[in-house]
């Protein structure tokens, strides 16, 4: 039996997405967690910020930070989806120590 752990996922998406598209992108990753038995603790939206360097010809990115509890296999699936999503420029998922 896998233990449920605390994680934080930060992802930077393209700024040219409409508000509805940004919300749909956030909902997509929320659903990955909740549909697999996880729980969302908090979603912190920082919005548009300048990037330290260009990523795929983008000078700005839309930052979203999601705190959640889940099993490790949910994190693997989320990581896989982040990697193939064209709207996500960068992502980082870390395990938060209790």
Secondary structure, 3 states (H helix, E strand, C coil): CCCCEEEEEEEEECCCCCHHHHHHHHHHHHHHHHHCCCEEEEEEEEEEEEEEEEECCEEEEEEEEEEEEECHHHHHHHHHHHHHCCCEEEEEEEECCC
